[in-house]
Amino acid sequence: MAIPRERRAGRFKKPSFKESEMPKIKTNRGAAKRFRKSATGKLKRKRAFQRHMLTSKSAKRKRAMRQPQYVDPADAKNIKKLLPYL
């Protein structure tokens, strides 16, 4: 029994691209790990300055930094491009 030409030597035909299907947009994985969407649709982010040299910062300041902050609307537009399915 002969093997069809398209299946010889492990080669397969690629499925034809349908004109009705648009290609998927890749999510930026670095941005996906840093931002979450709130219930109202705003983007939340973690605050900076919490990794080292914490002894010089007051307890009040460190407590405030635990709370998430919302992304500024001027930056949100660019971040939403990186996260098309968020």
trRosetta pair geometry for C-beta under 8 A, 3 or more apart (Angstrom, degrees):
i j d omega theta_ij theta_ji phi_ij phi_ji
3 7 5.5 -116 172 85 100 104
3 8 5.5 126 108 -82 121 76
4 7 5.0 69 68 16 89 105
4 8 7.5 -136 95 -32 45 81
5 8 5.9 -37 -155 -3 35 118
6 11 7.0 -114 -178 107 48 87
6 12 6.4 52 154 -145 92 42
6 13 4.6 -26 -160 -33 131 102
7 11 7.3 179 -145 72 16 59
7 12 6.5 23 -106 -97 61 71
8 11 6.4 -6 75 41 60 98
17 21 7.2 -130 -171 66 69 108
18 21 4.5 73 73 8 101 105
25 84 4.5 46 89 16 135 164
25 85 7.8 170 72 -32 100 92
27 31 7.6 -130 171 68 80 102
27 32 5.3 56 150 -60 121 129
27 82 7.3 68 -164 154 57 62
27 83 5.9 37 -145 -124 96 54
27 84 6.5 -128 -89 32 75 81
27 85 6.2 -69 -75 30 120 103
27 86 7.9 116 -131 -42 121 90
28 31 4.2 51 93 18 112 113
28 32 6.5 172 88 -20 57 86
28 82 3.8 -41 21 -170 133 101
28 83 6.8 -78 41 -61 89 62
29 32 5.3 -50 -142 32 36 117
29 33 6.7 34 159 -18 65 103
30 33 6.2 -60 -158 33 29 107
30 34 6.7 13 152 -10 63 116
31 34 5.8 -70 -147 43 35 106
31 35 5.9 -14 174 17 75 115
31 79 6.2 175 -158 -152 129 82
31 82 4.1 72 23 128 168 136
31 83 5.6 -130 119 -51 121 99
32 35 7.3 -73 -124 51 19 81
32 83 6.1 141 -85 -107 72 104
32 86 7.5 -165 -116 -75 78 116
34 45 6.3 11 156 -133 87 93
34 46 7.2 -106 -158 20 72 97
35 43 5.1 -14 -166 -169 120 109
35 44 6.8 145 -158 70 64 50
35 45 5.6 -32 -102 -85 75 83
35 71 6.9 1 -125 -43 121 136
35 79 6.0 116 -59 178 170 132
35 83 6.6 -113 78 -36 127 155
35 86 7.2 6 107 -141 108 163
36 43 7.4 141 73 -157 34 60
36 44 4.9 -22 66 58 86 105
36 68 8.0 -50 48 -147 112 158
37 41 6.4 -19 -173 -140 107 34
37 42 7.4 148 -157 76 61 31
37 43 6.3 -43 -101 -100 58 56
37 44 7.3 156 -118 10 7 88
37 86 5.3 154 -39 159 121 99
38 41 6.8 -41 70 30 77 18
38 42 4.7 0 34 58 122 82
38 43 7.4 -142 -3 -77 88 7
38 44 5.3 104 -55 -38 95 109
38 70 7.3 -40 -19 -104 141 101
42 70 5.0 -17 151 -142 133 121
42 71 7.2 180 172 41 86 80
42 76 7.4 -74 -153 -114 67 145
43 70 6.7 111 75 -160 56 69
43 71 4.0 -9 85 20 111 126
43 76 5.3 171 16 -124 125 98
43 79 5.8 75 -134 100 174 144
43 80 7.5 -132 -55 -64 133 82
43 86 7.9 46 -105 128 98 145
44 68 4.5 24 -176 155 113 139
44 69 7.2 140 -156 74 67 30
44 70 6.1 -52 -101 -99 56 56
44 71 7.4 -135 -86 -16 9 85
45 68 6.6 149 70 -165 29 92
45 69 5.9 -34 67 70 82 80
45 70 7.5 99 18 -148 83 13
45 71 5.4 86 -14 -66 119 87
46 50 7.8 -91 158 29 108 139
46 68 6.3 -62 -94 -116 45 79
46 69 7.8 66 179 25 9 85
47 50 6.5 90 93 -27 88 122
47 64 8.0 25 2 122 176 71
47 65 4.5 -137 90 -154 140 75
47 66 7.8 -49 32 -23 123 10
47 67 7.3 48 -19 72 129 58
47 68 7.3 -168 -26 -131 83 32
47 69 5.4 88 -75 -8 88 119
49 57 7.5 133 148 -84 111 151
49 65 6.6 -108 80 -123 91 146
50 54 7.3 39 -157 -93 49 111
50 62 7.2 115 -123 -140 91 78
50 65 5.1 172 -77 142 115 136
50 66 8.0 121 -120 -76 147 54
53 56 5.5 -22 168 26 90 114
53 57 7.3 92 122 -19 76 100
54 57 5.5 -61 -155 36 50 111
54 62 6.3 63 -160 -100 104 131
57 61 4.8 -114 178 86 98 128
57 62 5.4 116 115 -55 118 93
58 61 4.5 95 59 5 83 103
58 62 7.0 -153 94 -3 44 86
59 62 5.7 -56 -145 40 33 109
59 63 6.1 38 154 -23 66 106
60 63 5.8 -53 -147 34 28 113
60 64 6.5 28 154 -19 62 107
61 64 5.8 -55 -150 35 30 112
61 65 6.5 31 151 -22 63 107
62 65 5.6 -53 -149 33 34 114
62 66 7.3 47 150 -32 61 93
63 66 6.0 -43 -165 11 36 115
64 67 6.2 -49 -171 21 44 110
71 75 5.3 -112 175 85 103 109
71 76 4.8 132 106 -79 117 84
71 79 6.1 -51 -180 17 166 157
72 75 4.8 74 65 15 89 102
72 76 6.8 -147 92 -24 41 88
73 76 5.2 -44 -136 20 36 122
73 77 7.5 46 168 -27 60 90
74 77 7.2 -51 -175 14 27 106
75 78 6.0 -61 -165 41 52 106
75 79 6.0 46 144 -20 80 111
76 79 5.6 -60 -143 41 35 111
76 80 6.1 39 158 -26 69 105
77 80 6.0 -54 -151 30 26 112
77 81 7.3 30 148 -21 57 100
78 81 5.7 -49 -161 25 38 115
78 82 7.2 33 146 -15 64 102
79 82 5.6 -54 -158 35 41 111
79 83 6.4 3 154 12 72 110
80 83 6.1 -71 -137 60 34 87
80 84 7.7 80 163 -94 63 41
80 86 7.2 -127 -130 56 65 116
81 84 7.2 6 -163 -70 31 80
83 86 3.8 12 149 -11 121 127
